Amino acid sequence: MLAPLTGRDPGFRYALAFDTDGSTVGFATAWTAPEAFPMGRCYPQVHTALGPVRTGAWLCGAIEVDELAVVRRARGRGVARALLDTVTADAPDGRSWLLTSVRAADALRFYRRAGWRQVTHPAPDGRSVAVFLGPRHPANTPH
């Protein structure tokens, strides 16, 4: 069972997943990325990798998935995909995105299987982030 919820801040949304016994087995959070792309944390890497035009067109004003977690015992049951679908359901023009560490191999495989397309690729030192566009994002087209 999923419970989609919205917060008090405009554009913020989260979803919780519950098992049949009522225990929480997962959650996802997302928000609307600001029109002025942030330059804190790892966002400068993203801006450099995509360039200002693609960053603005693809990411600004789109839904950014911030967190996704599913307990181990609930994995492989479609919970993570359902959580992603829930928090991105009302993405403007289908525009949703997320970033993750290139070192998170399981996450990278999951997002690809779920139809998300990686649009940045690791730096030679392997410390960069990977940006993925959601399945309904207009720029998520085969190469």
Secondary structure as the mmCIF struct_conf table of DSSP 4:
data_model
#
loop_
_struct_conf.conf_type_id
_struct_conf.id
_struct_conf.beg_label_comp_id
_struct_conf.beg_label_asym_id
_struct_conf.beg_label_seq_id
_struct_conf.end_label_comp_id
_struct_conf.end_label_asym_id
_struct_conf.end_label_seq_id
STRN STRN1 LEU A 2 THR A 6
BEND BEND1 ARG A 8 ASP A 9
TURN_TY1_P TURN_TY1_P1 PRO A 10 GLY A 11
STRN STRN2 ARG A 13 PHE A 18
TURN_TY1_P TURN_TY1_P2 THR A 20 ASP A 21
BEND BEND2 GLY A 22 GLY A 22
STRN STRN3 THR A 24 THR A 32
HELX_LH_PP_P HELX_LH_PP_P1 ALA A 33 PRO A 34
BEND BEND3 GLU A 35 ALA A 36
BEND BEND4 GLY A 40 GLY A 40
TURN_TY1_P TURN_TY1_P3 ARG A 41 CYS A 42
HELX_RH_AL_P HELX_RH_AL_P1 TYR A 43 ARG A 54
HELX_RH_PI_P HELX_RH_PI_P1 THR A 55 LEU A 59
TURN_TY1_P TURN_TY1_P4 CYS A 60 GLY A 61
BEND BEND5 ALA A 62 ALA A 62
STRN STRN4 ILE A 63 VAL A 70
HELX_RH_3T_P HELX_RH_3T_P1 ARG A 72 ALA A 74
TURN_TY1_P TURN_TY1_P5 ARG A 75 GLY A 78
HELX_RH_AL_P HELX_RH_AL_P2 VAL A 79 THR A 88
TURN_TY1_P TURN_TY1_P6 ALA A 89 ASP A 90
HELX_RH_3T_P HELX_RH_3T_P2 PRO A 92 GLY A 94
STRN STRN5 SER A 96 SER A 101
TURN_TY1_P TURN_TY1_P7 VAL A 102 ARG A 103
HELX_RH_AL_P HELX_RH_AL_P3 ALA A 105 ARG A 113
TURN_TY1_P TURN_TY1_P8 ALA A 114 GLY A 115
STRN STRN6 ARG A 117 GLN A 118
BEND BEND6 THR A 120 THR A 120
TURN_TY1_P TURN_TY1_P9 PRO A 124 ASP A 125
BEND BEND7 GLY A 126 GLY A 126
STRN STRN7 VAL A 129 LEU A 133
TURN_TY1_P TURN_TY1_P10 PRO A 135 ARG A 136
TURN_TY1_P TURN_TY1_P11 PRO A 138 ALA A 139
#
